[in-house]
Amino acid sequence: MSKANGQPTTAPTASQIGARVWSYASVLKDDGLSYMAYVEQLTFLLFLKMADELTKPPYNQPNRIPKGKDAKGKPIDFDWPSLLRRDGAELYQHYRDALDSLSTQPGLLGVIFKEAECKIKDPAKLRRLIFDLIDRESWLSLDLDVKGVIYEELLSRSASESSGGAGQYFTPRPIIQAVVDVMQPEPDETIVDPAAGTGGFLTVAYQYVLDEHGARMDKDEKRRARESLVAAQELVPETARLCAMNLYLHGIGGVDLSPDTPTPVISGKSSLDTPPTQHYSMVLTNPPFGKKASFKTVNEEGDLENEDEVIVRQDFWASTSNKQLNFVQHIFNLLKVHGRAAVVVPDNVLFEGGPGQKVRNQLLAQCDVHTLLRLPTGIFYKPGVKANVIFFDRKPPQEKTWTKKLWVYDLRTNKHYSPKQNPIHRRDFDEFVKLYKPGAIGKRKATWSEDNPDGRWRSYTYEELQKRDKLSLDLFWIKDDSVEDSDSLPDPDILAQEIVDDLQDALEQFVTIAGKLKR
């Protein structure tokens, strides 16, 4: 608390700073800048500002932003003070040159600035962003949770405000929190997300370790957690930079911003390209939901065609172009023996035949696939998504199948959510988290019975699963009230959105089929 005119003033809260930071998005939106692009530009400037703050007390670190060269080949500064010394067209050009120079750097700098470009075309608005928003705050002095909350809020708003935002890379935080709460990561874990998006699973896992174990961790254990607890891989450079910044603002990786500082984020490389060279004790991930991996070819008539790209790897059980099935196989190979995974998968992974059946058969055999959480519709920013979280533990090789019993929690039937009108909250997962009983799975008790047919928690033996067509894990038993009772239908706006989502999903499938029929 400080004093102004003799009156005490309270430091701004995360929400106040977040609201101020977000207010600039509306100003820049008039110039055609998307919300995602705004958060990206903010990331560049925030990084430069915090790097400058590190050169001042109490940190007193050397300037970590390397010099570049001007048009005449002379050394030139591209740090934060160099932006403050310029105005107008000179500032605009200098900022562009800085981004070009920093994009070639190694380490964390390289991930943050990879393929960076200035998308703010009005020099006056660029100056306002630098002087009136970023420079007026001492960002490093803010608590880690404040910085993290601000950035998470920006990512969340970017995902929800625009179809062109970060929605496809952003898993709703209540899902992540519930998953981490039942996975209960420990300080000595190694946790990876091979499709990290903006890093939500990793930041929540890291914070869980600090909250649950931080009081008992010594200095070396805390340093190890910052530097080695989590790792991320993200194919899209623009998203990888948001992930790297999100991790950094949550205190992951420490405060050293030197160019050769190792970064927990691998950017611009597909996780599926090669077998993993490192193995982890835990995988937490929501892989991309596109139906097929494909590439474009030119046919004899000179027209572009999409060809399904089948991933062939010696460590995979089945060769397929289905990205989700490939990610499930990759995640199995990422795990150490006795390693644990929680993976968000769309419905088709549970029932698709051919390679899908083969993958499910091997997963049930070589892992203890013990839990399936059926997620409600209308909770993701990408429309039409019907998803689940599948939990499994990798086991050592043996002849007998490891999976003995699969527990299913149905949070979908007769549940209606939408990202804006009726968003899902962490409390909606309370019953699931309580019934999961981490570390005591053998003591689970079903809430479903003949006398309680609406109970949402029941188990299936492996023998029961084997009898199902194509070894389908698409399991549900609660009667859908809306089928027989129109009064049980959701509100008209939610119902309309669900119809639109289903139609869009169907249209995508028809387009794929039509493309194949043209060959």
N, C-alpha and C positions, 0 to 999 in steps of 0.2 A: 504494500500500500504506500502511495506517495501523497504529497500535499500540493495543492494548487490553490493560490490565493487564500492560504490558511485553512482550506478545507481538504479533508482526506479524500483521495480518489482511489477507487478500486481498479486494479489491473483488469483489462478486458478479458472476458471469458472466451472459451473456445467458440461458443455459439455466436458471440458478438463479432469476433474476428472472422469467423466463418461467413457470417452474413455479409460483412463488409467485403471480404474477398469475393464472395459470389455476386455481389451487386455489380462488380465490374464486368461480369459476364454479359449482363444485359446491354451495357454500353458497347461492348465489342461485338455483340450479336448483330447490331445495326450495320456493322461493316461486313457481315456475312461470315463471321468467325463462329464455327461450331463450338458447342460446350466442351467437347473432347479436345479440340484445338486450343481452347482457352486454358484448360487445365495443363495442357502440354507446355504452353508458353510460360505459364506460371511456374512450372517445374524448373525450366531453364533459369529463370530469374531468381527463384528462391535458392537454388543451388549456388549461384554466384554470390548472392547476398550472404548466405551462411558461410561460404568459404572465406569471405572477407571478414566476417565476425570472428572467425577462428584466428585471424592474425592479430587480434586485439586482446587485452587482458580479459579474463584470467588465463586464456588459452596460450596466447603468444606464439602460435605456430607460424612457420614460414608460409609465404603466399603459395598456395598449391595450384593456382591457375597459371598454366604455362603461357609464356609470351608467344606471339605470332610474328608475322612480318607484314609490313604495309606494301603498297604498290611498288615502292622503290627498293624493297628487300630489307628495309631497316626494322629492327625489333620494335614491337608495339605491344602494349598491355591490352589484355582482353578481360581483365578482372572487373569487379563491381565498381570501384572508383572510376575506372575508365568510362563507364556508362554515365556516371553522374556528372562528368566533365563536359558532356556533349548535349546537343539539342538539335531539334529539327531533322533535316535530311542527313546531317552528319551523324547524329545518333542512330538513325535508322540504318545507314550503311555500315556503321561500326558494329552494331549489334548483329547484322547479317554476317559480317566478316568473322566476328567472334564465334558464332555458331559453326561456321564452316571450319574454322581452325580447331575448335574443341571436339568436333565430330570424329577427328582422326586419332584421338588420344586413347591410350589403353586403360584397363581397369574400370573403376566406377565412373570416371569421367566419360569414358568411351560408351558405356551403356546408357548413361543419362543423355548424352548428346549425339548418339548414333543417328545418322541421316536427319539431323536437326535442320530446320529452316524457319525463318521468320514469317509468320502468317498474319502479323499485325501490320496492315498497310498504311495506317495513319500515324505519322511520327508523333503527333500531339498526344494521341491516345497511348502510344508506347511510353512516352515520357510520364504521363499520368500514372500508368501502371507501376513504373519504376520508382518515381518520387513519392506519389501520394499513398500508394498501397504497400509496396514491398519495403521501401527504405525506412518507413516510419516505425516499423516494428523491429525489436531485437529478437529474431526468431530462435536463436540458440538458447536464449535465456528462458524461453517458454518451457513449461514442463513437457516431457515426452508425450504424456497422454493428451495434452492440449494440441501439440503439433499433429499427432496422429489422428485425433478426432477431427481436426480441421480438414486434413487431407482426405480422410475417409468420407467426410461429408461432401467434399467436392466431387470425389469419384462417384459417390452414390447419386448425387444430383445430376451429374453428367450422364449416368446410366439411365436415369428415369425421365429426364427432361427432353431427350431427343432420341429418335430411332437411330440416328447416326452417332450416338454417344457410345459409352463404354458398356452398354447393356450385355453384349455377348461375352464380355470378359469379366462381368461382375456377378458374383454369386451373392444373393441376399444374405446379409450378415446374421440374421437369426438362424439360418441353416448352418452356417459355419460355426457359430457359437455352440449350437446344440451338438454338432458332430465332435468338436474339440472337447466339450464337456464329458462326453462318453468315452472318447479315446484317451483322455487323461495323459498327455505327454509328460515325460520325465526329463530332468535336466541333462541326463547323459544320452538322450536320444539323438538320432540323426534323422531329420524330417525333410522330405523333398516333395515338391509339387511340380510334376513334369509338364503341366499346362497352366502356369501360375496366374495368368491374367494380371490383375493388379495386386496380387499378393495377399489377398484376404485370409486364406487359410493359414499362411505362415505367420502373419502378424498376430493373429488371434492365438495360435499355438505358442508363440514366443511369450505373449503376455500371460497366457495361462501358466506357463512354467514359472514366470516371475511372481505371479500372484500366489501360487500354491507352494512354491519352494524357495522363493527369493530370500525370505528371512533366515533360512538355514544354509544358504549358499555363501561360500567365501569369495574373495575377490577373483581368484583364478577360475572358479566355477562360473561366475557371472561373465567373465571375459570369454570363456569357452562358449557359453550360451550365445553371446553376441556374435561371435565369429564362426561358430561351427554347428549350431543347433539346426538351422534351416538352410535349405538350398532351393533355388528356383530355376526353371527353364521356361522361356516364353519365345515362341516363334516370331511374333510381330514386334519389330523394334519399337514402334510407338507405344505399344502396351508394356513392353519390357522396361522402358524408361519410367513409366508410372509405377511399375512394380518396384524397381530399384529405389525410387524416391520414397515410396510408401514404407519400404523396409527401413531405409535410412532414418526417416522421421520417427519411426518407432524405436530407434536406438539399435537396430540390428546392423552389425558391422563396425560399430564404434564411431568416433568422431573424426578419424583421420581421413582427409580428402585427397591425399597425394595420388597422382595419376596411376601409380603402380599398385595401389591398394587393391587386394583381391575383392571381388564382388560376389555376393551369393547368387547373382542372377546371370544365367547364360542367355544371351540374346541372339535372335535371328537364326537359330538352328532348330530344326524339328526334332523332337524327342524320339520320333519313330524311325529316324534314318538308320541308326546303328544300335546294336546291343549296348546296354549300360556298362561302363567301366568301373562304376562305384555302386555299392549297395547300401541300403538304408534300413533303419529299424522301423520307419513309419512313412507311409505315403498318404497324403491328404490332397485330394484334387477333384476338380470339376472339368474334365476334358471337353474340347469343343464338340458341339452337337450336330455339325454338318453330317448329312447322311453318308456321303461317299467322299473319298479322296479322289481327285481327278486332275487331269492335265489336258491342255488343248493341243490338237493336232490339225494339220491341214489335209483335207481329203483330195481325191483326184480332180474334183471340180474347183478346187481352190478355196473351199469353204472351211471355216473353223468348226471342229467337232470336239466334244468332251469325251475323253477316254477314261474309263475307270482305272485308277492307279492301284494295282494290287501290291500290297507291301509283302515282300518275301524276306523273312529272316530265319536263320537256322534255329533261333531260340523261341520261335513262335510255334504254337500248336496247329494253327490254321492260317493259310494265306488268303487274305480278303482285302477288299477296298473299303470295308466299313471301318471308319476311323475309331468309333467307340470300342468295337471288338479288338482292334489293334492296340488301343490304349490299355484295355484290361489285360491283354497279354504282356504288354510292356511293363505295366505296374507289377505284375507277378515277378518279372525278371529283375525289377528294381529292388525288390525286398530281400533282405537277409532271411535266412531260415529263422522262423519264429517272429519275423517282422509282421507288422499289422498295417492294414489299409482300410481307408474309408473313401469310396469313390462314387461320385454322382454319375449316374448312367441313365439314358433315356429308356423308355419302355422296350424299344426294339431289341436291346441287348438281352432282355429277359426271355423273349419268345422267338426271335428270328431263327429259322432253320439253317441247315447246311453248316457253314463255318460257325454260326452262332451256337448251334447245339454242341459242336465239338469243343468250343471254348468253354461253355458251361460245364460240360462233362469233365474236362481236365481241371477246371477250377475247383469243382466240388471234390475231385479225387485228390488233388495235390495241396489243397488248402482246407482249413476249417471255415467254410462259408456259413457264418453263424447268425447273421442278422441282415434283414432287408427292411428299409424304411421307405414306404410308399409316400412320396411327397404330393401335396395337393397341387392342382393346376392353378394358373393365374398368379404365381408368386415370382416368376422370372420376368425380366424386362423384355426378353425375346418372346414373342407370342407363340402359342401353340405347343409349348414345351410340356411334356408329361415325363416326369423324371422320378428317380429313386436314389437312395443311398445304399450301396451294398458294402457290407463290412466283412472282411475275411483276414485270416492269419495264415501266412505261409508256413508249411510244415516240412520236415525232412522226408525224403523219399521212403515209400513203403508200398507193399502190394495192395493193402486194403485202402478203401476210400476214407479220407480224413473227415469229411463232413458227415455228421451223424444226425444233426437236427438243425433246421433253419427256422429262426424266429422271424415273424413278419409283423410289423406295426403299420396299420393302414390309417394314414393321416389324410387320405384323399377322398374316400367316399363320403358324400353329403357334407363336404367342406368346400367353402367358396371364398376365394381371396382374389384380390387384384392389386397390382403394385401401388396404385394411387388411392382408389376408393376404400379398399379394405386390405391394407398390407398385413403380411404375417409378422408376428412378433416372437421373440424368444420364449415367452410364456406359453405359446401354443405347442411347444415341444416338451413341456414340463413332464407330462405323463410318460412320454417315450423315454426321456432321460432317466426318470425314476425306475421304470421297468427294465431298462437295459442292464443294470447291475454290473458295471465294469469290474472285472476281476472276480466276479462271482456268478458267471453265466449259468452254472449248474443250479443256482438257486432261483432262477427265473420262474415265475408263475403266470400262466395265461389269464387274461381277463375275459377271453371268449369261452363260451361253453354252450351246450344245447339250451340251457336256461337263460343265457345272456348272449343271444346271437349278434348283438351289436357291439360286443367287446372288440376292441381294436388290436389286441395283442394275442397271437396264437402261434403255435409251432407246427412244422411239418417234418416228419422223419425222412431220411434219405430214401427209404423204400417207397414212401408216398410220392416223392418227387420223381423217382424213376418211372412210375406208372403214367406220368403226364406226357401228353403229346409233345414231342421234340424236347423233352426235359424242360418244359416251360416253367419259369419262375415268376410268371405274371400271375400272382396269387391274390385273390380277393374273395370275400365271403359276405360282406355286409350288404343288405338290400339297399339299392339306390332309391331313396324316397321320392325323388323327382319323377321316376318312371311311372309311379302309380298315383301320386298326389301332387296336383299342380300347385297347391299352397306351399309345397316344400321347395319349389323352384327358387333359385337365387333372384335378387333384384334384377329388373329388366336391363339396366346398364351393364351389370356383370354378365348376365345371360347373353346379351348381344355381343359382348367382347369375347366370350367363350366360343360363340358361333363363328365370329370373324377369325379367331385363332385356329379353329378346326378347319375352316375353309382355306386359310392360307397354307396350313400344313398339307392339306389334300392337294392344293394347286401345285406346291413344290414337288410332290410325288408324281403328279400327272406330267409335269414338265420333264422330269427325269425319264419317265417311261416313254414320252413322245420323242425325246432325244435319242433314245436307244432304238426306237422303231424306224428312225430315219436312216440308220446305218445300212 
